[in-house]
Amino acid sequence: MWVFENCKIRRATSEDLENIEIFLESLSDLEKSYLSDNVFKENTEVLLAEIGEEIVGIAIIQYSPEPRKRHIAHLLIAVKEELRGMGIGYNLNKVCEEVVKDRNVLKLKIEAPVFNIYTISRSEIWGYQREAHLSKEFYINGKLYDIVVLSRFLQQ
């Protein structure tokens, strides 16, 4: 467990599933759809940010099963809207960086819909750089969305 001034962060367990579903319901339909598709998949690790006993943020780390891409992990981070800007997402990102080093990950990637200016700008502040703009890459709730791919190399 990692403890910060504004929250504590810990690894999720199967016992957290019901509370994760409650947290996901607090997000926008787009965030909820994208995140719920990726919780507890194979090659995935989930971290939870909590204030008291309430989940206020989630980070999903997806590791590649392909040998030539095992040095890359994809991050999905979401924080309750009313708590954004308080450093919870930043702390989740920092803990993810620490966690993936145990798996020899060298590169973190974040994918965000182009209209999600908040995620894109925060990721750039955290040191991620834009790698690509992919057209009609996400298919969520019957709609196609362009995305921005951002990445960051970790210090070894």
JOMO-V605151 format. One record per pair of residues at least 24 apart in sequence whose ideal C-beta (glycine too) atoms are under 10 Angstrom apart, sorted by sequence separation. I is the first residue (numbers start at 1). GAP is how many residues later the second one is. If there is no record, write none. Layout:
I/GAP  I/GAP
This chain:
16/24  38/24  56/24  73/24  107/24  113/24  114/24  124/24  126/24  127/24  128/24  129/24  23/25  35/25  55/25  75/25  113/25  123/25  127/25  128/25  14/26  20/26  23/26  34/26  54/26  56/26  57/26  73/26  111/26  112/26  124/26  126/26  127/26  12/27  13/27  23/27  31/27  43/27  56/27  57/27  73/27  111/27  113/27  120/27  123/27  127/27  12/28  20/28  26/28  45/28  47/28  49/28  72/28  120/28  122/28  123/28  124/28  17/29  19/29  26/29  44/29  49/29  51/29  57/29  71/29  89/29  93/29  97/29  116/29  119/29  123/29  16/30  26/30  43/30  44/30  46/30  47/30  49/30  56/30  59/30  73/30  89/30  93/30  97/30  115/30  120/30  19/31  23/31  24/31  27/31  49/31  57/31  114/31  115/31  116/31  117/31  119/31  16/32  22/32  23/32  44/32  51/32  56/32  57/32  59/32  60/32  71/32  73/32  90/32  94/32  113/32  114/32  115/32  116/32  12/33  13/33  22/33  23/33  59/33  70/33  71/33  72/33  73/33  74/33  75/33  77/33  85/33  89/33  93/33  112/33  113/33  114/33  115/33  11/34  12/34  16/34  19/34  21/34  23/34  24/34  49/34  57/34  58/34  59/34  61/34  70/34  71/34  72/34  73/34  74/34  75/34  76/34  84/34  89/34  93/34  113/34  114/34  11/35  12/35  13/35  19/35  20/35  23/35  51/35  57/35  61/35  70/35  71/35  72/35  73/35  74/35  75/35  76/35  77/35  84/35  90/35  93/35  112/35  113/35  10/36  11/36  12/36  19/36  38/36  59/36  60/36  70/36  71/36  72/36  73/36  74/36  75/36  76/36  90/36  111/36  112/36  10/37  11/37  39/37  51/37  59/37  63/37  72/37  74/37  81/37  85/37  89/37  110/37  111/37  112/37  9/38  10/38  20/38  38/38  50/38  61/38  69/38  84/38  110/38  111/38  112/38  9/39  10/39  16/39  37/39  49/39  61/39  110/39  111/39  8/40  9/40  10/40  49/40  59/40  63/40  109/40  110/40  111/40  7/41  8/41  9/41  35/41  64/41  78/41  109/41  110/41  7/42  8/42  16/42  34/42  35/42  49/42  61/42  63/42  77/42  108/42  109/42  110/42  6/43  7/43  8/43  12/43  35/43  49/43  76/43  79/43  108/43  109/43  7/44  8/44  34/44  47/44  48/44  61/44  107/44  108/44  2/45  4/45  6/45  7/45  31/45  47/45  64/45  77/45  107/45  108/45  12/46  32/46  49/46  77/46  106/46  107/46  108/46  2/47  7/47  12/47  31/47  61/47  62/47  106/47  107/47  7/48  9/48  12/48  31/48  47/48  75/48  106/48  1/49  7/49  9/49  47/49  77/49  105/49  106/49  6/50  7/50  9/50  28/50  31/50  104/50  106/50  6/51  27/51  45/51  26/52  27/52  47/52  104/52  27/53  28/53  75/53  101/53  24/54  26/54  27/54  45/54  100/54  101/54  23/55  26/55  45/55  97/55  101/55  23/56  26/56  98/56  23/57  97/57  45/58  97/58  93/59  7/72  74/75  75/75  7/76  75/76  6/77  34/77  74/77  75/77  34/78  7/79  9/79  34/79  72/79  6/80  7/80  5/81  6/81  7/81  73/81  5/82  6/82  9/82  31/82  71/82  4/83  8/83  9/83  30/83  71/83  4/84  6/84  7/84  11/84  6/85  7/85  9/85  10/85  30/85  31/85  4/86  5/86  9/86  30/86  4/87  9/87  3/88  4/88  11/88  28/88  31/88  2/89  2/90  4/90  9/90  4/91  2/92  2/93  1/94  2/96  2/97  37/103  34/104  33/105  33/106  34/106  33/107  34/107  30/108  32/108  33/108  31/109  32/109  30/110  29/111  30/111  34/111  29/112  30/113  30/115
